[in-house]
Amino acid sequence: MPSPFDNKTQYEIESDAVRITLAAVYFLAFLSSLLGGCTILIASLGYRAFKFPRFIVVIMQHIAVCNIAISLTLILPTIISLLANGWILGDHLCYITTYLTYYCNLAGVLFVGILTTSKLIILKFPLQLWFRSTRNAHLLCGALWVFALNVPLTCLISDSSDITFDYRIYTCYYSFSSPIWVSRVWLINLLTTINIILPIAMVITSTIVLLVIARRVVRRNCKHENLKRQGIITAVFTAVFCCVSYLPYSVFCIFIRLPPESQILSFRVAWSLILVNTVGNVYVYTVFVVSFREFMWIAVLSFFYWDKKVILEVQCSSGRSSRKHSLQSSGRKFSTSHFIQNSF
């Protein structure tokens, strides 16, 4: 049974101006997601720019990988489709991007849920050694990557061909419109609950507790408590962006059963909000994480002042260790603060 939303005449965006404007917005989201994710990986892997527990940093790295994948499998094809007013990338890419979009988005929700929960456990039980191991963090994230396969595999086994280009959102979409899904509405609701509703409920619960802890921390002003406060605020805003992104779509999937003509605007809005979670992380880190913001300053200034051949030193610490990374140049050395003060 074909999806009704592949009808170009009925559901396309007729105005070229509107489509170009949407393509421009998606392009900005693409740049923010792709460059932001790459910057987070470089800052955390190469320069230790996040002075958080390594367990938390590893989860942030996996979230960044998710964001990069979504920018390539969802945002970029949508931009091309908006400009072309249809799908021009072929059937194989249509299938690949559909399954990868589901996979990466579901994994992203799970990672945010485990990020806030892990942050809460580390705060409540600081001597718990299991949450201090990067190996354990990678094992946990690997398990979540495997678990996130449940929806793509279920769709693939049930009806692998139930994929169409959806003119509501200008990308290929698993439409759940074949006869097998008509009799399995309960399965759609179950998958949505397990993969979105429950992780978001875990995010909300742990975030509320983190806010209670933050009220106690905010009254203290020592360096250790400042780092703890930055970690809490970062986790809270990451959780807020996740909820804003995925709650409307999950509510739409479970509770809304409107005629096709009534779904266009609401579904477009719910689907577009998914980008908030993908785009927002790098801005949250830049605003609330001092060490990452310093790293961003150095990266920007080194780009504009490359001809001065200044040696940049990024001092990053993890626990008791500290190391410096330099960009080779001529004989002078500037600390971060000295370089910024003398660049204007």
C-alpha positions as CSV (number, residue, x, y, z in Angstrom):
1,M,0.0,0.0,0.0
2,P,1.7,3.2,-1.1
3,S,1.9,6.2,1.2
4,P,-0.5,9.1,0.4
5,F,2.3,11.6,1.1
6,D,4.3,10.8,-2.1
7,N,1.7,12.6,-4.1
8,K,3.7,15.6,-5.4
9,T,0.7,17.5,-6.7
10,Q,-1.1,17.4,-3.4
11,Y,1.7,17.7,-0.8
12,E,4.6,19.5,-2.4
13,I,5.7,23.0,-1.3
14,E,4.7,25.0,-4.4
15,S,6.5,28.2,-3.6
16,D,10.1,28.2,-4.7
17,A,10.8,31.0,-2.3
18,V,9.6,28.9,0.7
19,R,11.6,25.9,-0.4
20,I,14.8,27.9,-0.9
21,T,14.3,29.5,2.5
22,L,13.9,26.1,4.1
23,A,16.9,24.8,2.2
24,A,18.9,27.7,3.6
25,V,17.8,27.0,7.1
26,Y,18.6,23.3,6.7
27,F,22.0,24.3,5.3
28,L,22.8,26.3,8.4
29,A,21.7,23.3,10.5
30,F,24.0,21.1,8.4
31,L,27.0,23.3,8.9
32,S,26.4,23.6,12.6
33,S,25.9,19.9,13.1
34,L,28.8,18.7,10.9
35,L,31.3,21.3,12.0
36,G,30.1,21.3,15.6
37,G,30.4,17.5,15.8
38,C,33.9,17.5,14.3
39,T,35.0,20.3,16.6
40,I,33.7,18.4,19.7
41,L,35.6,15.3,18.6
42,I,38.8,17.2,18.0
43,A,38.6,19.2,21.2
44,S,37.9,16.1,23.3
45,L,40.2,13.6,21.6
46,G,43.1,15.8,20.7
47,Y,43.1,18.6,23.3
48,R,41.1,17.3,26.3
49,A,39.2,20.5,26.2
50,F,36.4,19.2,28.5
51,K,37.4,19.0,32.1
52,F,34.6,16.6,32.9
53,P,34.9,12.9,34.1
54,R,36.2,10.9,31.2
55,F,33.1,8.7,31.3
56,I,30.9,11.7,30.5
57,V,33.3,12.9,27.8
58,V,33.1,9.6,26.0
59,I,29.3,9.8,25.9
60,M,29.6,13.3,24.5
61,Q,31.9,12.0,21.8
62,H,29.3,9.4,20.8
63,I,26.6,12.0,20.7
64,A,28.9,14.1,18.4
65,V,29.3,11.1,16.1
66,C,25.5,10.7,16.0
67,N,25.1,14.4,15.1
68,I,27.6,14.1,12.2
69,A,25.9,11.0,10.9
70,I,22.5,12.7,11.0
71,S,23.8,15.8,9.2
72,L,25.0,13.5,6.3
73,T,22.0,11.0,6.2
74,L,19.1,13.4,7.0
75,I,19.9,17.1,6.6
76,L,22.1,17.0,3.5
77,P,19.6,14.8,1.4
78,T,16.7,17.1,2.6
79,I,18.6,20.2,1.3
80,I,19.1,18.5,-2.1
81,S,15.5,17.4,-2.3
82,L,14.2,20.9,-1.4
83,L,16.3,22.5,-4.1
84,A,15.3,19.8,-6.7
85,N,11.7,19.7,-5.5
86,G,11.9,15.9,-5.3
87,W,14.2,12.9,-4.7
88,I,17.0,12.7,-7.3
89,L,19.5,10.6,-5.4
90,G,18.3,7.2,-6.5
91,D,16.4,4.3,-4.8
92,H,19.5,2.8,-3.0
93,L,20.3,6.1,-1.2
94,C,16.7,6.5,-0.4
95,Y,16.7,3.2,1.5
96,I,20.1,3.8,3.1
97,T,19.3,7.3,4.4
98,T,15.9,6.1,5.7
99,Y,17.3,3.3,7.9
100,L,20.4,5.3,9.0
101,T,18.2,8.3,9.9
102,Y,16.1,6.1,12.2
103,Y,19.2,4.4,13.6
104,C,21.2,7.5,14.4
105,N,18.3,9.5,15.9
106,L,17.3,6.7,18.2
107,A,20.9,6.2,19.3
108,G,21.1,9.9,20.0
109,V,18.1,9.8,22.3
110,L,19.6,6.8,24.2
111,F,23.0,8.6,24.6
112,V,21.4,11.7,26.0
113,G,19.4,9.5,28.5
114,I,22.6,7.8,29.6
115,L,24.5,11.1,29.8
116,T,22.1,12.7,32.3
117,T,21.8,9.4,34.3
118,S,25.5,8.9,34.4
119,K,26.1,12.5,35.5
120,L,23.6,12.0,38.3
121,I,25.2,8.7,39.5
122,I,28.7,10.3,39.4
123,L,27.5,13.2,41.5
124,K,25.7,11.0,44.0
125,F,28.3,8.2,44.2
126,P,31.7,9.9,43.3
127,L,33.7,6.9,44.5
128,Q,31.9,4.4,42.1
129,L,34.9,3.2,40.1
130,W,32.8,1.7,37.2
131,F,31.8,5.2,36.1
132,R,35.4,6.4,36.0
133,S,36.6,4.0,33.3
134,T,36.6,5.1,29.6
135,R,36.6,1.4,28.6
136,N,33.3,1.0,30.5
137,A,31.9,4.1,28.8
138,H,32.7,2.8,25.4
139,L,31.3,-0.6,26.2
140,L,28.0,1.0,27.4
141,C,27.8,3.2,24.3
142,G,28.6,0.2,22.1
143,A,25.7,-1.6,23.7
144,L,23.4,1.3,23.0
145,W,24.5,1.4,19.4
146,V,23.5,-2.3,19.1
147,F,20.2,-1.7,21.0
148,A,19.3,1.2,18.6
149,L,19.2,-1.4,15.8
150,N,15.9,-2.7,17.0
151,V,13.7,-0.3,15.0
152,P,15.6,-0.5,11.7
153,L,15.8,-4.3,11.9
154,T,12.1,-4.6,12.8
155,C,11.1,-2.4,9.8
156,L,13.5,-4.3,7.6
157,I,12.1,-7.7,8.6
158,S,8.4,-6.6,8.6
159,D,8.4,-4.9,5.2
160,S,11.7,-3.6,3.8
161,S,10.0,-1.8,0.9
162,D,7.6,0.3,2.8
163,I,9.7,3.4,2.1
164,T,8.7,6.4,0.0
165,F,9.7,10.0,-0.6
166,D,7.5,12.0,1.7
167,Y,6.6,15.5,0.4
168,R,5.7,16.7,3.9
169,I,9.3,16.6,5.0
170,Y,11.2,16.3,1.7
171,T,13.1,13.2,2.5
172,C,12.7,9.4,2.3
173,Y,10.6,8.1,5.1
174,Y,9.4,4.7,6.4
175,S,5.7,5.2,6.0
176,F,4.3,2.3,8.1
177,S,1.5,2.1,5.5
178,S,1.7,-1.5,4.4
179,P,-1.1,-3.9,5.4
180,I,1.2,-5.6,7.9
181,W,1.5,-2.4,9.9
182,V,-2.3,-1.7,9.8
183,S,-2.7,-4.8,12.0
184,R,0.3,-4.0,14.1
185,V,-0.4,-0.5,15.4
186,W,0.5,-1.8,18.9
187,L,4.0,-2.6,17.6
188,I,4.5,0.9,16.4
189,N,3.4,2.3,19.8
190,L,5.6,-0.2,21.6
191,L,8.7,0.7,19.5
192,T,8.0,4.4,20.1
193,T,7.6,3.9,23.8
194,I,10.7,1.8,24.2
195,N,13.0,3.9,22.0
196,I,11.8,7.5,22.7
197,I,9.2,7.8,25.5
198,L,11.1,5.8,28.1
199,P,14.6,7.3,27.4
200,I,13.0,10.8,27.5
201,A,11.3,9.9,30.8
202,M,14.7,8.9,32.1
203,V,16.2,12.2,30.8
204,I,13.4,14.2,32.5
205,T,13.7,12.4,35.8
206,S,17.5,12.6,36.1
207,T,17.4,16.2,35.0
208,I,15.0,17.2,37.7
209,V,17.3,15.6,40.3
210,L,20.3,17.3,38.7
211,L,18.5,20.7,39.1
212,V,18.0,20.0,42.8
213,I,21.7,19.3,43.2
214,A,22.5,22.4,41.1
215,R,20.7,24.6,43.6
216,R,23.1,23.4,46.3
217,V,26.2,23.7,44.2
218,V,25.4,27.2,42.9
219,R,25.9,28.7,46.3
220,R,29.5,27.5,46.5
221,N,32.3,29.3,44.6
222,C,35.4,27.1,44.6
223,K,37.0,25.9,41.5
224,H,35.9,22.3,41.9
225,E,32.3,23.3,42.4
226,N,32.5,25.6,39.3
227,L,33.5,22.6,37.2
228,K,30.7,20.6,38.8
229,R,28.2,23.4,38.0
230,Q,29.3,23.5,34.4
231,G,28.8,19.8,34.1
232,I,25.3,19.9,35.6
233,I,24.2,22.9,33.4
234,T,25.6,21.2,30.3
235,A,23.7,18.0,31.0
236,V,20.5,19.9,31.8
237,F,20.5,21.9,28.6
238,T,21.4,18.9,26.5
239,A,18.4,17.1,28.1
240,V,16.1,20.1,27.4
241,F,17.1,20.2,23.7
242,C,16.5,16.4,23.5
243,C,13.0,16.7,25.0
244,V,12.1,19.6,22.7
245,S,13.4,17.7,19.7
246,Y,11.8,14.3,20.2
247,L,8.7,14.7,22.3
248,P,6.5,16.3,19.6
249,Y,7.4,13.6,17.1
250,S,6.8,10.8,19.6
251,V,3.4,12.3,20.6
252,F,2.5,12.6,17.0
253,C,3.3,8.9,16.3
254,I,1.4,7.6,19.2
255,F,-1.6,9.8,19.9
256,I,-2.4,11.7,16.6
257,R,-4.5,9.9,14.1
258,L,-5.6,12.7,11.8
259,P,-6.6,12.4,8.1
260,P,-3.6,12.9,5.8
261,E,-4.6,16.4,4.8
262,S,-4.6,17.6,8.4
263,Q,-1.1,16.2,9.2
264,I,1.0,18.3,6.9
265,L,1.9,21.3,9.0
266,S,2.0,19.5,12.4
267,F,4.2,16.7,11.1
268,R,6.5,19.1,9.3
269,V,7.0,21.0,12.6
270,A,7.4,17.9,14.7
271,W,10.0,16.4,12.2
272,S,11.9,19.7,11.9
273,L,12.2,20.0,15.7
274,I,14.4,16.9,15.6
275,L,17.2,19.1,14.3
276,V,17.3,21.1,17.6
277,N,19.0,18.2,19.3
278,T,21.4,17.7,16.5
279,V,22.4,21.3,16.2
280,G,22.2,22.5,19.7
281,N,25.0,20.6,21.5
282,V,28.0,22.6,20.2
283,Y,26.3,25.9,21.3
284,V,25.5,24.5,24.7
285,Y,29.1,23.5,25.2
286,T,30.4,26.9,23.9
287,V,28.2,28.9,26.2
288,F,28.5,26.9,29.4
289,V,31.8,25.0,29.3
290,V,34.6,27.4,30.0
291,S,37.5,25.2,28.8
292,F,35.6,24.4,25.5
293,R,34.9,28.0,25.0
294,E,38.6,28.8,25.4
295,F,39.4,26.2,22.9
296,M,36.9,27.7,20.4
297,W,38.5,31.1,21.0
298,I,41.9,29.7,20.2
299,A,40.7,27.9,17.1
300,V,39.0,31.1,15.7
301,L,41.9,33.4,16.5
302,S,44.4,31.0,15.1
303,F,42.4,30.9,11.9
304,F,42.4,34.7,11.5
305,Y,46.0,35.2,12.7
306,W,47.6,32.3,11.0
307,D,50.0,34.6,9.1
308,K,51.6,35.8,12.4
309,K,52.8,32.2,13.0
310,V,52.0,32.4,16.7
311,I,52.6,29.3,18.8
312,L,49.3,28.5,20.6
313,E,49.3,26.6,23.8
314,V,46.2,24.8,25.0
315,Q,46.6,23.7,28.6
316,C,44.1,20.9,29.3
317,S,44.0,18.8,32.4
318,S,42.4,15.5,33.2
319,G,42.5,14.8,37.0
320,R,46.0,15.6,38.1
321,S,47.7,15.4,34.7
322,S,48.2,18.4,32.4
323,R,49.5,18.6,28.9
324,K,50.2,21.2,26.3
325,H,49.5,21.1,22.6
326,S,51.3,23.6,20.3
327,L,50.8,24.7,16.8
328,Q,54.3,25.1,15.4
329,S,55.6,28.6,14.6
330,S,58.4,31.1,15.2
331,G,60.1,31.6,18.5
332,R,57.5,33.3,20.8
333,K,55.0,31.5,23.0
334,F,51.7,32.9,24.2
335,S,49.4,31.5,26.8
336,T,45.7,31.5,26.0
337,S,44.9,34.6,28.0
338,H,48.1,36.4,26.7
339,F,47.3,35.6,23.1
340,I,43.7,36.8,23.4
341,Q,44.6,40.0,25.2
342,N,47.3,40.8,22.5
343,S,45.2,40.0,19.5
344,F,43.1,43.1,19.5
